[in-house]
Amino acid sequence: MSRRRQPSNQSEAFYAHARLYDLMFPGGGPAVDFYRADADRQGGRVLELGCGTGNKLIPIASGGQPCVGLDLSADMLAEGRRKASERGVAVEWLQGDMRAFDLDRTFDYVFITANSLLHLHEVEDLVSCFRSVRRHLAPGGRFVFDVFNPSVRLLVEADGVRRTRDSLSFVDPDRGDVSVDVAETYDAAAQVTRGTWYLSAGAEPDFVVAPLEIRSIFPQELPLLLSLGGLQLVERFGDWSGLPFAADAPRQLCVCA
Ligand SMILES: C[S@@+](CC[C@H](N)C(=O)[O-])C[C@H]1O[C@@H](n2cnc3c(N)ncnc32)[C@H](O)[C@@H]1O
């Protein structure tokens, strides 16, 4: 189904811990509300690329829309499949690479959320992904994605020092309290933040040590990348509330056709 090239990123080991991912980043919140309402307004068939464990897709599918989720990680898909079946929700889960895929059908609503797109670091991978999206959009279809809005000040603060992120700590039913430390550097030439994530429980320090690397897409390059992929940026919001995008917005929430 998909053309498997060089790994798109160094982050696959991170997503091998799907159950821990869900504990660290529990679903719900305004992103779910936004995509659920937006997909519902659009109607028809839905495709999520980089769907992970289905934190956005399962709520959309529970409303009755036919949903397909594509992800590179077998572990994330397995957890998504398990959760959907537990909730009695129908989702088609496909393992594939968003850089190049051919599902032999079109969709009315295609989306990529939670910075998943930023696992594509090379310009050619982003453009190839957008071309694949375009081929899968039904007439009148809508492509929506969100990526963070890079703050130069925050990027340069990535000094390689390991620090605890209190906001990410969680309770694992098997291990008890889990703390999360992250050490990051910013590779300005590649526009990639290279991180190492450390998960520790009382009796098990560093039971997970995994790299996680995400690109920055700067506001002025974003419409150009889309147009190289045959897509057009129709609207860009700065947050889930629909505020227009501005320099200090936390994210770029992009609506494309
Ligand atoms: C931050 S998670 C987001 C998961 C889900 N969308 C959510 O909102 O919880 C990023 C996901 O992108 C997937 N991913 C990374 N590179 C990919 C690629 N080239 N093709 C498909 N999926 C990819 C990862 O396996 C992971 O599940």
The ligand as an ORCA input file, in Angstrom:
! r2SCAN-3c Opt
* xyz 0 1
  C       2.151     12.792     18.317
  S       1.497     11.262     17.736
  C      -0.167     11.780     17.380
  C      -1.147     10.653     17.417
  C      -2.618     11.071     17.256
  N      -2.839     11.799     16.036
  C      -3.095     11.903     18.433
  O      -3.589     13.007     18.219
  O      -2.994     11.421     19.577
  C       2.275     11.134     16.148
  C       1.914      9.899     15.359
  O       2.446     10.016     14.028
  C       2.902      8.737     13.615
  N       3.842      8.897     12.482
  C       5.105      9.407     12.511
  N       5.641      9.394     11.274
  C       4.695      8.863     10.453
  C       4.652      8.589      9.060
  N       5.692      8.866      8.265
  N       3.528      8.045      8.550
  C       2.463      7.745      9.354
  N       2.458      7.977     10.674
  C       3.546      8.537     11.224
  C       3.508      8.133     14.864
  O       3.633      6.743     14.775
  C       2.511      8.595     15.920
  O       1.481      7.660     16.107
*
